[in-house]
Amino acid sequence: MLERAKSELEGWEIVEGQKLRKVFQFKGFLKTMSFVNAVAWQANKLMHHPDMEVSFNKCVINITTHDAGNTLTDKDIDLAKAIDEL
């Protein structure tokens, strides 16, 4: 799974071999919130929900599969790819 993540994802950090993390920067609060809402929409569509840390001009996304023991799965990579397409 780690090799797939490394080969298919750009800019995502693999944290402790268990989750994907990426920091997204924006020009202001409304752009940040628009992104957060778009991520929420996409995550709900895929039925896989990330942890998000939101501030004025930044959103940190952490993705792991909780019901698989907080490990990386195909669901995580698919969601990360969908987020990158936003």
C-alpha positions as CSV (number, residue, x, y, z in Angstrom):
1,M,0.0,0.0,0.0
2,L,2.9,2.4,0.8
3,E,4.4,1.9,-2.6
4,R,1.1,2.7,-4.3
5,A,0.7,5.8,-2.3
6,K,4.2,6.9,-3.1
7,S,3.8,6.3,-6.8
8,E,0.3,7.7,-7.3
9,L,0.2,10.7,-5.0
10,E,2.0,14.0,-5.2
11,G,2.6,16.2,-2.2
12,W,1.1,13.8,0.4
13,E,3.3,12.8,3.4
14,I,3.0,9.3,4.8
15,V,2.9,9.6,8.5
16,E,4.1,6.7,10.6
17,G,3.2,4.4,7.8
18,Q,-0.5,4.7,8.8
19,K,-1.9,7.9,7.3
20,L,-1.7,10.4,4.5
21,R,-1.2,14.1,5.3
22,K,-1.2,17.1,3.1
23,V,-1.3,20.8,3.9
24,F,-3.4,23.1,1.6
25,Q,-2.8,26.9,1.7
26,F,-5.3,29.5,0.5
27,K,-5.5,33.3,0.1
28,G,-8.2,33.7,2.7
29,F,-10.9,32.3,4.9
30,L,-13.7,32.0,2.2
31,K,-11.4,30.1,-0.2
32,T,-10.4,27.8,2.7
33,M,-14.0,27.1,3.6
34,S,-15.0,26.5,0.0
35,F,-12.2,23.9,-0.2
36,V,-13.3,22.3,3.1
37,N,-16.9,22.0,1.8
38,A,-15.8,20.5,-1.5
39,V,-13.7,17.9,0.4
40,A,-16.7,17.1,2.6
41,W,-18.9,16.6,-0.4
42,Q,-16.3,14.3,-2.1
43,A,-15.6,12.4,1.1
44,N,-19.3,11.8,1.6
45,K,-19.7,10.6,-2.0
46,L,-16.9,8.1,-1.4
47,M,-18.1,7.3,2.1
48,H,-14.6,7.8,3.5
49,H,-14.1,10.8,5.8
50,P,-10.8,12.5,6.5
51,D,-9.7,14.4,9.6
52,M,-9.4,18.1,8.8
53,E,-7.7,20.9,10.8
54,V,-9.0,24.2,9.5
55,S,-7.7,27.7,10.1
56,F,-8.0,31.0,8.4
57,N,-5.9,30.2,5.3
58,K,-4.9,26.6,5.7
59,C,-6.4,23.1,5.8
60,V,-4.5,20.1,7.0
61,I,-6.0,16.8,5.8
62,N,-5.2,13.5,7.5
63,I,-6.5,10.3,5.9
64,T,-6.5,6.8,7.4
65,T,-8.9,3.9,7.5
66,H,-10.2,3.9,11.1
67,D,-12.2,0.7,10.7
68,A,-9.1,-1.2,9.4
69,G,-7.1,-0.4,12.6
70,N,-5.9,3.1,11.5
71,T,-3.9,1.8,8.5
72,L,-3.6,2.8,4.9
73,T,-6.0,1.2,2.5
74,D,-7.0,1.8,-1.1
75,K,-9.8,4.0,0.2
76,D,-7.3,6.4,1.5
77,I,-5.4,6.7,-1.7
78,D,-8.6,7.0,-3.7
79,L,-9.8,9.8,-1.5
80,A,-6.5,11.6,-1.6
81,K,-6.6,11.5,-5.4
82,A,-10.1,12.8,-5.5
83,I,-9.1,15.7,-3.2
84,D,-6.2,16.5,-5.5
85,E,-8.6,16.8,-8.4
86,L,-10.7,19.5,-6.7
